[in-house]
Amino acid sequence: MFLTRARHVGGLLWLWDAAGCAAYDSTDGSLRFRVSIGQRLAPGVVATGTEYLIGGDQGTLLRLDHAGRIVRRSSVSRRITALHRAGPVEDPEVLLVVTRGTLLALRIGESGAVGE
């Protein structure tokens, strides 16, 4: 497995490779889950209160529960190149989505909706 990037987010160590990404427990190193959706995943993960957000390079924003199951897919762009938390600690539900030639600021609603 060839690793291209790693991040520590939400108590998990996230490792990306050509097939997707894997989330490992940062305390004991055990594999918690893998994510593979048939497209390359963009670097970056954002932890919200109950979910993780990751993006695919074909414009798909994924919401994962804490077991790694996809609970919602949204199409936000033609290509997502990175995700970053944008909001301050008081407003953690805002994220930046870097796309090809565009920077989007999105708010994640309680209903699961994604809005600009």
C-alpha positions in Angstrom: 0.0 0.0 0.0 1.5 3.4 -1.1 0.4 6.2 1.3 0.1 9.6 -0.1 -1.0 11.6 3.0 -2.1 11.3 6.6 -4.1 13.4 9.0 -5.2 13.1 12.7 -8.8 14.2 13.0 -11.6 13.4 15.4 -9.4 10.9 17.4 -8.6 8.9 14.3 -5.5 8.7 12.1 -6.7 9.0 8.5 -4.4 7.6 5.8 -5.1 8.1 2.1 -3.9 5.8 -0.7 -4.8 5.1 -4.3 -7.8 3.0 -3.3 -9.4 5.4 -0.8 -8.7 6.0 2.8 -8.5 4.1 6.1 -9.2 5.4 9.6 -7.2 4.0 12.5 -7.8 4.4 16.2 -5.0 6.7 17.4 -4.7 5.1 20.8 -4.2 1.5 19.8 -3.6 1.5 16.1 -6.5 -0.7 15.2 -8.3 -0.3 11.9 -11.7 1.3 12.5 -12.9 1.4 8.8 -11.9 1.9 5.2 -13.7 4.2 2.7 -13.6 3.4 -1.0 -16.2 5.0 -3.4 -14.8 4.3 -6.9 -13.1 7.7 -7.1 -10.0 9.2 -5.7 -10.6 10.9 -2.3 -9.4 14.4 -1.8 -7.0 15.1 1.1 -8.7 16.4 4.3 -11.4 15.3 6.6 -13.6 17.4 8.8 -15.1 16.0 12.0 -18.5 17.4 13.1 -20.3 16.4 16.3 -21.6 13.1 14.9 -20.0 12.7 11.5 -17.0 12.9 9.3 -17.0 14.8 6.0 -14.7 13.7 3.1 -14.7 14.6 -0.6 -14.1 12.8 -3.8 -12.3 14.2 -6.8 -15.4 13.9 -8.9 -17.2 16.5 -6.7 -18.9 14.2 -4.2 -19.1 15.3 -0.6 -19.6 12.3 1.8 -20.9 12.3 5.3 -19.8 9.3 7.3 -21.1 8.1 10.7 -18.6 7.1 13.4 -18.6 3.5 12.1 -17.5 4.7 8.6 -20.9 4.1 6.9 -21.9 6.7 4.3 -25.0 8.4 5.5 -25.3 11.0 2.8 -23.8 12.0 -0.5 -24.0 15.4 -2.0 -22.7 16.7 -5.3 -21.0 20.1 -4.7 -18.7 20.6 -7.6 -17.1 18.9 -10.6 -14.0 18.2 -8.6 -13.0 18.5 -4.9 -9.3 18.9 -4.3 -9.3 19.4 -0.5 -11.5 19.9 2.5 -10.7 22.1 5.6 -12.6 23.3 8.7 -13.4 26.9 8.3 -15.5 27.9 11.2 -14.2 28.9 14.6 -14.7 26.6 17.6 -18.0 28.3 18.3 -19.3 27.4 14.8 -17.7 24.1 13.8 -20.2 23.3 11.1 -18.6 25.4 8.4 -16.1 23.9 6.0 -14.0 25.1 3.1 -14.2 23.0 -0.1 -11.3 23.6 -2.5 -12.4 22.8 -6.0 -10.8 23.3 -9.4 -10.6 27.1 -9.6 -13.1 27.8 -6.8 -13.2 28.0 -3.1 -16.6 27.2 -1.5 -17.6 27.9 2.1 -20.4 25.5 3.1 -22.5 25.2 6.2 -23.6 21.8 7.2 -27.2 21.8 8.5 -28.7 19.5 11.1 -31.0 18.0 8.5 -28.0 16.9 6.5 -28.3 19.7 3.9 -25.3 21.4 2.6 -25.6 25.1 1.7 -23.3 27.8 0.5 
